[in-house]
């Protein structure tokens, strides 16, 4: 056994898993630092297999400076990144992992980005078709803007671009709700904001949400409720564009009279989220009970999901106590039967910066790329 595979085997033992019987191949994961010493990366891979990145680059890297700008890069051949292109039209102070930017690339290869300006609200921009420039930012979210305290999320399908967020009282989170607004013109203009959650469930103010369209063009939203200000449960909301009906499924309970400052991610049929410092995953279309990832005595937080063409699913996250502490990077890969797969070892110094998160995507050559 090589030194690297031995290290990976020990990591598997530490996570409470053993390699599958008879499995000899190790799934290759490429680990890289975010370019420019950036933080809060998001990776997207389009239908051509091209990988795109947005990230926040601080003005200075001394101390806990929060001022900077959003930048975009494209993955080139030979594991290189294209030169950075500025996304934000004005510098701003980021709000940490639960206030990071969100991006979506549409069917025209145009990149859409929304980000949070403290005390101002959300700002939206989109690139030209070749992603060489970005339009000046616009404040398209002008309704239901009370108590904004976490990021908005971007998703889309065909010509539709949808922004989703939650708003309302910061004192009585049980009265908050989730809203969305949709453009039918690739982001040229947006329709009016619509209530998309059950008002009786509330919404956790400083927890993020995630959204996606399913193949039938139903909008799916995963968010943390605030029922009676203590029911911080994970909810999956289904919004039908055709029938305008709405259903909600609770997939994980967490009773706490406080905001846990957590995030979650949807990817295809899967959702990964935090409950009481431990990460859980669920195929929310087929299952009613989420499964916990192996706990290691430290808070698991800010998870991401990625898949590749071989049907493998990667979950990556950071581990550290506290809201904004980065900590160590961790991950697990599962096969189509939800069994763990051995991977190349995480570099010993692959730590996540404070106020940052990890990002992951499947590459066209079936490797995974993870940024920290």
DAWO-V865549 format. One record per backbone hydrogen bond with DSSP energy under -1.0 kcal/mol. CO is the residue of the C=O (numbers start at 1). NH is the residue of the N-H. If there is no record, write none. Layout:
# DAWO-V865549
co & nh
CO & NH
CO & NH
This chain:
# DAWO-V865549
co & nh
2 & 6
3 & 7
4 & 8
5 & 9
6 & 10
7 & 11
8 & 12
9 & 13
10 & 14
11 & 15
12 & 17
13 & 16
20 & 23
27 & 344
28 & 368
30 & 370
32 & 372
34 & 37
35 & 38
39 & 56
42 & 54
44 & 52
46 & 49
50 & 46
51 & 75
52 & 44
53 & 73
54 & 42
55 & 71
56 & 39
57 & 69
62 & 65
66 & 94
67 & 59
68 & 92
69 & 57
70 & 87
71 & 55
72 & 85
73 & 53
74 & 82
80 & 76
85 & 72
92 & 68
96 & 99
98 & 151
102 & 114
104 & 112
106 & 109
110 & 106
111 & 127
112 & 104
113 & 125
114 & 102
115 & 123
117 & 120
117 & 121
121 & 117
123 & 115
124 & 138
125 & 113
126 & 135
128 & 131
133 & 128
138 & 124
138 & 140
140 & 142
146 & 168
153 & 164
155 & 162
157 & 160
159 & 186
160 & 157
161 & 183
162 & 155
163 & 181
164 & 153
165 & 179
167 & 177
172 & 175
173 & 176
173 & 203
177 & 167
178 & 196
179 & 165
180 & 194
181 & 163
182 & 191
183 & 161
185 & 188
194 & 180
198 & 201
201 & 226
204 & 207
210 & 222
212 & 220
214 & 217
218 & 214
219 & 239
220 & 212
221 & 237
222 & 210
223 & 235
224 & 204
226 & 229
227 & 230
227 & 231
230 & 232
230 & 256
231 & 227
231 & 233
233 & 225
234 & 251
235 & 223
236 & 249
237 & 221
238 & 247
239 & 219
240 & 244
245 & 240
247 & 238
249 & 236
252 & 234
254 & 232
256 & 258
262 & 208
265 & 272
267 & 270
269 & 284
270 & 267
271 & 282
272 & 265
273 & 280
275 & 278
277 & 300
278 & 275
279 & 293
280 & 273
281 & 291
282 & 271
282 & 284
283 & 286
283 & 287
291 & 281
299 & 320
301 & 318
304 & 316
306 & 314
308 & 311
312 & 308
313 & 334
314 & 306
315 & 332
316 & 304
317 & 330
318 & 301
319 & 328
324 & 355
327 & 352
328 & 319
330 & 317
332 & 315
333 & 341
334 & 313
335 & 338
339 & 335
342 & 27
347 & 350
349 & 351
350 & 329
353 & 356
359 & 371
361 & 369
363 & 366
367 & 363
368 & 30
369 & 361
370 & 32
371 & 359
